[in-house]
Amino acid sequence: MKTFTLIALVLWSACASYATHLLSGHIQVKPEASRPLTYEIRLIVYLDEIRGTAASNTMTSVTLCLGDGQTREVFRESRLLLTGNSISYNSFRINHTYSGPGTYTVSTSLLNRSPVLNSSNAEVPLSLSTTFLVNSALNQTPDLSILLPSTGFTIANKQRVVFPLQANDPDGDSLVYLLAKPQPAQANNLCSIRQTPGYQYPNDFSRQGTFKLNSRTGELIWDTPTQQGPFSVAITVY
């Protein structure tokens, strides 16, 4: 089964002073063996506990678009502090039963994220999605819970940076990693995603250096950041 997962990352160059609590996230889906057509949907969001503690405290629920015309409010089930209590790992989980086989896209858009340098939009929501096939096979989307680098999402300016973004596939399938462009929801319809206008890859914004993702290993290399501030990066995993 081919699955699609959109991971949003925000890379902060050193000494950035922008305020936001939304750093990164992804959605994982897996079937329940004992309940046909029922899937566990887990949203993982990494939040900045230094610049946005107050906002992180109030983020107790999110709205998920389930891909079958339904939306659900999902409450936070856990919040784990990481990297010296500077980042929190937040899990939101529900079970949902689909009416029949088919291809579905689960998505969410989280508002009130501060602007990033490589997008012309004044404010771009953090939008996450995963597309999967509901059928008799008990396949699941890749496990992306190990994507947080040990250094968090802050990188040094004017130094070559390598992010090991390897995921794990519970079914033993091979994975392919691709750079993507963020796809926020439309303002009047949070379940309808579109491509971000004016988005540039980080090195296109600065017009210096290289920015590439190894499609087989998930290793993201930026050689070399030259401007301080927040940059948004989206990654697709098949």
Phi, psi and omega in degrees: 000132177269126179242156181235126177231131176257120177253129177255129177241147172239114181265121181259121173285158187301144176071017177295143184245010181285148183255124175200157175246350181268114184254313187193167176181171176198168179237133178239140182231135174214147183280157172264121186298327186269355183227098182303139178071005179256133185231142171273125180245122183237123175259126177247129179230131174263129184240148179277114183268002177260306182278338187223043182300316182298316178294322178297322180298325184271353181276074184264348178207157177222164177256127177253134170267122193267359174086356179241021182092355181257151171234152179221140170277126184242130185265149180292129180261338179202156178214112185246127180277135183230171175042062178067033180065019180270338181228142176244143177260114187245128184246130175236128188219139172218166169249139182220136179255125179270155186285338180184176179299156178155179177258128184232149176241118175265134184212164173207154175229123183255121188273175174069034172270141179294157180298154174244157186289328187265029172219140181279348178292141178297323178211124181247119179299155172275102183254135182230145178206159170215138180246133185212164182255124174267114177205197184283342180281138183269059178269157179222165181284163182301150177271115185251017186290349181258016187282344183286117176296156182298336180271004184077216182246015178261132181234158181277144178282144177061032174224140178297131183238141178234121176254116176277102186254034182296134174255177180233136177255114183298337181270359179081011179283154174285152183243149176235131182251134180222143170288142180228176173251137181306146181231085180286161178284159174288149186300325183263003180205097184293347180265000181248107183265154180214166180284141180291121178289142176076013180282140175231146171294152187308318182285336174291326179295313182275343182059034177217147172074189182233152180218112186214157180235126176287118187293340182259328183257343183077014180277118180262124184238129175239114185228088014214143178299137182234357182224136180283147177134173182276135176237140179259138180225134176242141182229137175253136177240121176258000000 
